């Protein structure tokens, strides 16, 4: 299936590389086309041209405003030939905006597949992401072979918006774990225990988790080159807070953790990996 890809940030590019490695004929577009040079695939001049050339199109963008722009701009996706096409949106979206995307894409004659992913750069390169899907059953069955190239676990939630809401719930856990682990490591160091030993003990006890295992080396080396940035986790927690407000439900840990990532952004750590929240507890 000839496939398009829009959004070559850290995660998007990793997903695109995985698809290429799996033999998918890929055509890409990115606002900064230089990011596509090392992929060795054809680039489209604009999103409208891209959707007209492919059967399926992946989106992996920063936020819902970016998705709306890519869809509706003068040369956006929906200005191209969309009839019968599959638009697979892996962006972590706002819970209200994503329902608008379902409607806009359907009006264009295409299928909108809401498919946020759990995982970051390394699992994306290995095809080990978890994919949450809300879409018509027909569309889901059509895109499932493509999703299986990037994801090990695929959960079909069907009803519009549920995949996005579950992604935000997942990122409550992700952000909270990262903050708690970072604070624990920093406190251990302030007590005079080496960072490596604190981490080793946490991995043998209550701190043992996929998050610590994945971020261990970044914390040890203090190499916070981004896989998933502070600005993105902050955005996701803001979306979650707005979801809880909409449902008239309180959100306790999520609100506190969101403000910790806001502090990281205020300390000019916006584009560092979200594991750099460790710096707040160690150095500030």
Order of alpha helices (4+ residues) and beta strands (2+ residues): beta-alpha-beta-beta-alpha-beta-alpha-beta-alpha-beta-beta-alpha-beta-alpha-beta-alpha-alpha-alpha-alpha-alpha-alpha
